Amino acid sequence: MPLGLAALDELNAAFDELRVALDGVDPAVIESATRRIATAASAVRAIGVWRSDDAVKDRLKALRPLMESARIRTNLLADHANQRMAILATQGAEIAPLTYGR
């Protein structure tokens, strides 16, 4: 298997890991999956063969929906977190009582 295809297989596996991590609630697992994607993407960029090899281009095009799905899910989860923070900020100590009294 050409080096470029192996690098894309790793990138695909990294996005699969992120998909599973986003279904969970552990931020450390999400960060680990994100780091794996960054490493795999750097490897693909470093090889540079993706610019000229048609097989690699086709594999990369096949990865686009997975990448787009991860981007959308990440944005959605960030939006949900921001909404929760806004609700807590609006409701204040009435909904989430202070841990320590003053």
N, C-alpha and C positions, 0 to 999 in steps of 0.2 A: 504494500500500500504506500503510495507516495506520502511524503512528509506532510504536505499541505492537507491531504485528506485525513491523516491521523490527527492533525491539529484541529481540524473542523469536527472530527468525532469527539474530541475532548471538549470543544466548545459546546457541542450539542449536549453532552453529558452534564456539563456545568449548568446549562439552562434547565435541564430536567431536574437537577438538584435544587435549583432556585425555585422551580415550580412547587416541588414538594415542601421546601422550607417556607414558602409563602402561605401554604395551607396550615402551617403550625403557628405557634405563638412564641417561639424562642428566638429572640433577636440575635443571639450568638450564632445560631444555625443559619439565619438569613445573612448575617455578615460573612460567615465562612463561605457560603454559596456565592456571594457577591465577589469575594476575593478570588474564588476559583474561576469565575467568569472573566475577571480582569486579567488573570494570568493566562487563561486560554486565549483571550482576544489578543493579548500582547504577542503570544506565540504565533498566531495567524498573521498578525501584522509584520512580525520579524521575518517570517518566511518570504513574504512578498509574492509568492507564486500565484496567489489568488487573483492577481491582476491579469495573468496570461493563460493560465490553465483552465480550459473550458469545464473539465470535470469538477474542479474546485469551485469555479463560479456557480455551477449548477447546484452544488451542495450548499453553498452559501445562500443562494436564493431560496432553497428549501428551508433554511433556518430562519428566514425573515419572519414568518408567522409566529414562530416560537419566541423570537426576540420581541416582537411587537406585543404579544400576549403578556410577556413578563413586564414590559414597560407599562402597559395599561393596568395590570394588577398591582404593580408597585405604586402607581399614581393613585389608584383607588384606595389602597390601604393607607397611604399617607393622608388622603383626604378624610377618611374615616377617623384617623387619629386626630387630625386638626379639628374636626367637628366635635369629637368628645372633649378635647381640651377647651374649645369655645363654650360648650355647655357647662363644663365645670367652672370656667371663669365667670360665666353669667350667673350661675346658681350660687356660686361661692360656698361658704361654710354651711349653708342650709342643707344642701344635698350631701356634701362631703365634709363632715365635721372636722375641725382641726384636731390634730393628734394631741397637741399640748395646749393647755389653757394659757391665758395671758395674765 
